[in-house]
Amino acid sequence: MLILCIVGLAALIDHAITVSAGIEMAAVTGATCLWFVASEGLSILENAAAMGVPIPKAMTRALEIMRKNGEDGGME
């Protein structure tokens, strides 16, 4: 439900910008939706790997790097 509220807020921000500027765009809404799609996709991939689903080595390495960066705050 929170994701829907955030996307709705992004749409309202886009609407406020477009009405005042007289242009038509959906940059904030698009970026917000892409962020959630990428985040959920990574989560699904991590869970699939944890269940033993065969994942390509390049993706496995990328997940390990992201997990490592997440644990140490992104600092190398």
N, C-alpha and C positions, 0 to 999 in steps of 0.2 A: 504494500500500500504506500509505503514511503517513497518508493521509486516512482510510482505514478504521480505522487504529489510533487516530487522534484521535477519531473518532466513537464507537468502542468505549469509549474512556476517558470520554467525555462520558456515555455510557449508564451506565457504572459509577458515575460521580459522581451522576447522577440516582437510581440505585438506592440508593446509600448515603444520600442525603438522604431519600428516601421511606421507607426502612426505619426510620430513626431518628426521623423526624417522624410517621410513621403516616399519611401522605397519599400520593396518587398523582399524579405530574406528570412531565413530560418536558421541562422548560424548557431545561436545558443541552443536551440532545441536539437539540432542535428548533432552538435558536439556532445551534448548531454546523453542523447540516445546512443551514440557510438561508444561513449565511455562505458555505459552500462552493458552494452552488448559485448565489448571486449573483456570487461571484468567478469561477467558471467561465463563467457566462453573459456577464459583461463581457469575459472573455478571448476567447470565441468571437465576440462582436460586434466587438472590436478586430481580430481576425484576418480576419473577413469584410470589414471596411472596408478593410484593407490589401490584400486581394485584388481590390478593385474592385467588390464587391457593393454595389448601391445601398442606402444607409442614409438614413433620414429626417434632415432637417437638424437637428431638435431633438436627436436622438441623437448626431449628429456633433459638435454644439456641446458636449454633455455629455461626450463622450469627450475632446474637446480640453481642456476645463476639468480633468477628472480627470487627464489626462496632464500638464498644466502643473503642477497641484498636487503630483503625484508627483515631478516633476523638481526642484521647489524646496522639497521637504519639507513641502508643505501650507501654507506661509506665503504670504500675499498682500501 
